[in-house]
Amino acid sequence: MLNIETLRQVPLFSKLSDKQLQWLLDQGVEVWREPGEIHRHEGEPAEHVFILLEGQVRITQKVGNQEILLAMYEPKTLFGELPVLMGQTHFWATGRAVTRSHILELPNQVFWEMLSSCTCVMTAILRTMAERLQAVQTISQHREKLVALGTLAAGLAHELNNPASACRRAVGQLRQTRQVLQPLTVKLNQKEMTCDQKAFVAKLQQDAIASAKTATRLDPLTQSDREDEVMQWLEAHNVGNGWKLAPTLVTAGLDIEWLENVKKNVGEFLLGNVLTWTEITLQEWGLLDELEHSTTRISTLVDAVKDYSYMDRAPLQEIDVHEGIESTLTILNHKLKHSNVVLTREYDCDVPLISAYGRELNQVWTNLIDNAIDAVNGQGGQIWIRTNCESDFLLVEIADNGPGIPPEVQSHIFEPFFTTKGVGEGTGLGLHIVYQIVVGQHQGDIRLLSQPGDTRFQVRLPMNLS
C-alpha cells in the first residue's frame, strides 16, 4: 500500500510537507504494469503525468517500421511530463514496462496545481525537462538525419541503377556486334572492289553516322510506315534480313533515295554485305552513344551528391541557392518520378550568391520538397519552386497544391515533436530542424501560408550572413 513515506523517497517530493504528499496520494491513482506491458501508447491523450515508484519503464518512438529508444526510466522518477509542459494533447512516444512496475498517475490539473504551489518542485521539474528535451531532441535529430539519409540513399541507388544497367546492357550488346562486325569487315575486304567503291564505302560509314546524329525522331506510326517501305525495297533487291536492317536505317534518317545511291555505287553483288556492315556500324555507334549518356548521368549524380553535401568546402561560404536546390532535386528525382509530380521552377536568374551554410540549407530544401511530395501524394500533384530578391533578403518559396494544413495546427507546425502525419510516420522534427537552420543558424525567417490547394513555405535568407 502506497503511503507518505514511500512518496517522500522520490527526490522530487523530498521537501514537501506531509499534507502536500497526502494530497498527491488522494488525487493520484496507483497502477501496476507487468513486464512487456504497455503503459501508454504513442498517440494516446496526454492527460496524466506519472511517478515511477518501482520497476523500469522504456520510452520509445515509432518511425516507419522501427522503434527508437528515447529514454529508460528508473524508480523514484517523474516521467510523461514533456507533452504536458509543451502544451501537446497526445503522447508522442510509447511507455512499456521492462520489469514489474508500480506507477502513480497524476491528472494534469493536479500536476499544474503542484507546480504553482511548490516552487522547489517546479524548479526541479523545469531543470529536468530541459535536460530531457535536449537529450530526446539530440537522439531524434540524429534519427531524423539517418532516416533522411536512408531515403536519399535509396533514391540515389535507384537513379544510379538505371544508367549502370544501361551500361552493362550496352557492353553486352557491343560484344555481340563486334563478333559480327569483324568477320564481315574481313569478308568485305576480300571482295573485289574498285578503288572508287572502297572510297565510297569508307565515306558511307561516316555519312551514315552523321545522319544518325542529326536524324529527327519520328512518331511511331511514321516510323512503322517508313520501315515497311525500306523492307519492301530490300526484298525487291534480294537483301536478306530486311526486317532487321530497316529499323536501324530508318532511325538513322536513311531513306529509299539513300539506298538507291548505295546500290548505284557498289552494285547488286556487294549491296547486301555493305548494308549489313553499315547497319551493324550504326548499332555500334548507338551503343557507344548510350554508354556515353549513361556514364555522364552517373557522373552527374556523383557531382550532385558532392554539391548536396558541400564536400571539401568550408561550412560558411558564398553559395548559389539554385545549385543547392537543383542538387537536392537530383537526389529526390526518384521520389518525384514515382509520385508522378509536376514540378515547375520559377527562378529569378538575377539572384546573387549569398553567404550561408550550404550543407545545412540543403537539409532545408530536402525537408520542404519531400513534405510537398508527400502532401500532393501523386494525385495530379504540382509543386512550384520560386526564388527572388526582397531588399536585403533572398526569398525561396516552395509551394504545392495539396489539401493544405488545417488552420488550427499551423501555429504549431515548427514546434519540436509536432507532426501532421499519422503515428509512426514522422518524428515531428523535420520542420523544427528547418526552423533552427533558417532562423537560428542563418538569422532568416520562415513562414507558412496554407489553404486547400495552395500551401507555401517561404524561406527568407539574409544576403550577407555576418
TALINPE-V906139 format. One record per residue. RES is the residue in one small letter. PSI is psi in whole degrees, -180 to 180 (NA if undefined). BURIAL is # if it has 9 or more other C-alpha atoms within 8 Angstrom, else .. D_FIRST is the distance of its C-alpha to the first C-alpha in whole Angstrom. Layout:
res;psi;burial;d_first
RES;PSI;BURIAL;D_FIRST
RES;PSI;BURIAL;D_FIRST
This chain:
res;psi;burial;d_first
m;128;.;0
l;135;.;4
n;-180;.;6
i;-41;#;10
e;-37;.;11
t;-42;.;9
l;-31;#;11
r;-21;#;14
q;-14;#;15
v;118;#;16
p;-34;.;20
l;-30;#;20
f;12;#;18
s;-25;.;19
k;6;.;22
l;152;#;20
s;166;.;20
d;-36;.;17
k;-43;.;18
q;-40;.;18
l;-41;#;15
q;-37;#;13
w;-42;.;16
l;-41;#;14
l;-40;#;11
d;-34;.;13
q;-25;#;15
g;170;#;13
v;127;.;12
e;136;.;9
v;153;.;11
w;139;.;12
r;131;#;16
e;160;#;17
p;129;#;20
g;-9;.;23
e;138;#;21
i;130;#;23
h;-50;#;20
r;139;.;23
h;148;#;27
e;130;#;30
g;-12;#;31
e;154;.;28
p;135;.;28
a;81;#;26
e;-4;.;24
h;158;#;21
v;165;#;20
f;145;#;17
i;116;#;15
l;110;#;15
l;-41;#;12
e;151;#;13
g;-167;#;16
q;143;#;19
v;132;#;21
r;129;#;24
i;123;#;26
t;158;#;30
q;135;#;33
k;128;#;35
v;112;#;39
g;-125;.;41
n;11;.;40
q;155;.;38
e;129;.;35
i;131;.;35
l;119;#;32
l;-38;#;31
a;157;.;28
m;117;#;25
y;137;#;22
e;171;#;20
p;157;#;16
k;39;#;16
t;141;#;18
l;137;#;19
f;165;#;21
g;9;#;23
e;-21;#;25
l;-51;#;28
p;-38;#;29
v;-48;#;28
l;-27;.;30
m;4;.;33
g;19;.;33
q;148;#;33
t;-14;#;31
h;152;#;30
f;136;#;29
w;13;#;31
a;166;#;29
t;137;#;27
g;129;#;24
r;134;#;23
a;132;#;20
v;-45;#;22
t;174;#;19
r;124;#;16
s;137;#;14
h;121;#;11
i;136;#;12
l;122;#;12
e;126;#;15
l;126;#;17
p;153;#;20
n;-41;#;23
q;-41;.;24
v;-41;#;21
f;-46;#;22
w;-39;.;25
e;-39;.;25
m;-41;#;23
l;-41;#;26
s;-26;.;28
s;-16;.;26
c;98;#;25
t;-39;.;28
c;-37;.;27
v;-44;#;24
m;-45;#;27
t;-46;.;29
a;-41;#;27
i;-43;#;26
l;-38;.;30
r;-45;.;31
t;-40;.;28
m;-45;#;29
a;-43;.;33
e;-45;.;32
r;-41;.;30
l;-41;#;33
q;-42;.;36
a;-45;.;34
v;-40;#;34
q;-41;#;37
t;-47;.;39
i;-47;#;37
s;-34;#;38
q;-41;#;42
h;-42;.;42
r;-41;.;41
e;-42;#;43
k;-38;.;46
l;-40;.;46
v;-45;.;46
a;-42;.;49
l;-40;.;51
g;-42;.;50
t;-45;.;51
l;-41;#;54
a;-41;.;55
a;-45;.;55
g;-42;#;57
l;-40;#;59
a;-41;.;59
h;-44;#;61
e;-38;#;63
l;-30;#;65
n;-37;.;65
n;-56;.;67
p;-32;#;70
a;-41;#;69
s;-39;.;70
a;-41;#;73
c;-46;#;74
r;-42;.;73
r;-43;.;75
a;-39;#;78
v;-43;#;79
g;-42;.;79
q;-34;#;81
l;-39;#;83
r;-41;.;84
q;-43;.;85
t;-36;#;88
r;-36;.;89
q;-28;.;90
v;-40;#;92
l;-43;#;93
q;-49;.;95
p;-35;.;97
l;-37;#;98
t;-43;#;99
v;-42;.;101
k;-42;.;102
l;-39;#;104
n;-26;.;105
q;-16;.;107
k;151;.;109
e;105;.;112
m;146;.;111
t;166;.;114
c;-39;.;113
d;-39;.;112
q;-42;#;110
k;-42;#;108
a;-40;.;108
f;-45;#;107
v;-41;#;104
a;-45;.;102
k;-30;.;102
l;-42;#;101
q;-46;#;98
q;-42;.;97
d;-39;.;98
a;-43;#;96
i;-42;#;93
a;-40;.;94
s;-41;#;94
a;-35;#;91
k;-32;.;89
t;3;.;90
a;140;#;90
t;134;.;89
r;125;.;86
l;152;.;87
d;157;.;85
p;-41;.;84
l;-46;.;87
t;-41;.;90
q;-46;#;89
s;-43;.;89
d;-43;.;93
r;-34;#;94
e;-40;#;93
d;-42;#;95
e;-44;#;98
v;-43;#;97
m;-41;#;97
q;-40;.;100
w;-43;#;102
l;-41;#;101
e;-39;#;102
a;-23;.;105
h;20;.;106
n;37;.;105
v;119;#;102
g;164;.;99
n;36;.;95
g;-34;#;96
w;-27;.;92
k;-35;.;91
l;-39;#;93
a;-50;#;93
p;-43;#;89
t;-43;#;90
l;-43;#;93
v;-42;#;92
t;-32;#;89
a;1;#;91
g;18;#;93
l;132;#;96
d;-171;#;98
i;-39;#;102
e;-42;.;104
w;-43;.;102
l;-42;#;103
e;-38;.;106
n;-39;.;107
v;-47;#;105
k;-40;#;107
k;-36;.;111
n;-28;.;110
v;-18;#;109
g;164;#;111
e;-35;.;109
f;-40;.;109
l;-8;.;107
l;-50;#;105
g;-47;#;102
n;-41;#;101
v;-43;#;101
l;-40;#;99
t;-44;#;97
w;-41;#;97
t;-42;#;96
e;-41;#;93
i;-37;#;91
t;-43;#;92
l;-39;#;90
q;-47;#;87
e;-44;#;87
w;-41;#;87
g;-39;.;85
l;-40;#;82
l;-39;#;83
d;-40;.;82
e;-39;#;79
l;-42;#;78
e;-46;.;79
h;-42;.;77
s;-45;#;74
t;-33;#;74
t;-41;.;74
r;-43;#;71
i;-44;#;69
s;-40;.;70
t;-41;.;69
l;-42;#;66
v;-43;.;66
d;-37;.;67
a;-40;#;65
v;-42;#;62
k;-42;#;63
d;-40;#;64
y;-43;#;60
s;-6;#;59
y;46;#;61
m;137;.;62
d;26;.;64
r;156;.;64
a;148;.;63
p;-47;.;59
l;122;.;61
q;173;#;64
e;121;.;67
i;155;#;66
d;112;#;67
v;-37;.;65
h;-39;.;67
e;-41;.;67
g;-43;#;63
i;-42;#;62
e;-40;.;65
s;-35;#;63
t;-43;#;60
l;-36;.;62
t;-43;#;63
i;-37;#;60
l;8;#;58
n;-39;#;62
h;-45;#;60
k;-36;#;57
l;-47;#;60
k;-42;.;62
h;-33;.;60
s;-3;#;58
n;45;#;62
v;139;#;62
v;118;.;65
l;129;.;65
t;125;.;67
r;130;.;68
e;75;.;69
y;139;#;70
d;110;#;71
c;-15;.;74
d;3;.;74
v;127;#;71
p;173;.;71
l;147;#;69
i;156;#;66
s;118;#;64
a;172;#;61
y;99;#;58
g;-44;#;60
r;-44;#;57
e;-39;.;54
l;-35;#;56
n;-28;#;57
q;-37;#;53
v;-51;#;53
w;-38;#;56
t;-48;#;54
n;-47;#;51
l;-43;#;53
i;-41;#;56
d;-42;#;53
n;-38;.;51
a;-40;#;54
i;-44;#;55
d;-35;.;52
a;-42;#;52
v;-24;#;56
n;26;#;54
g;6;#;58
q;72;.;59
g;30;.;62
g;150;#;60
q;143;#;62
i;136;#;61
w;138;#;63
i;119;#;63
r;146;#;65
t;145;#;66
n;174;#;68
c;140;#;68
e;97;.;67
s;-118;.;69
d;12;.;67
f;151;#;64
l;128;#;64
l;127;#;63
v;121;#;62
e;128;#;60
i;115;#;59
a;154;#;59
d;163;#;58
n;32;#;59
g;-172;#;55
p;-14;#;53
g;172;#;52
i;127;#;49
p;140;.;47
p;-35;.;48
e;-15;.;44
v;-5;.;43
q;-34;#;46
s;-14;.;45
h;0;.;42
i;-28;#;44
f;6;#;44
e;147;#;41
p;139;.;39
f;3;#;37
f;130;#;38
t;145;#;40
t;-3;.;42
k;166;.;42
g;168;.;40
v;130;.;37
g;-2;#;38
e;-9;#;41
g;155;#;41
t;-15;#;39
g;17;#;40
l;-12;#;41
g;-54;#;45
l;-27;#;46
h;-41;#;44
i;-42;#;46
v;-46;#;49
y;-44;#;48
q;-41;#;48
i;-46;#;51
v;-51;#;53
v;-51;#;52
g;-47;#;50
q;-34;.;53
h;2;#;56
q;34;#;56
g;-154;#;56
d;143;#;55
i;133;#;54
r;152;.;54
l;129;#;53
l;119;.;55
s;134;#;54
q;163;#;55
p;126;#;55
g;-2;#;58
d;94;#;58
t;129;#;56
r;131;#;57
f;120;#;55
q;117;#;57
v;123;#;57
r;125;#;59
l;136;#;60
p;141;#;62
m;-35;#;66
n;108;.;65
l;109;#;62
s;NA;.;62
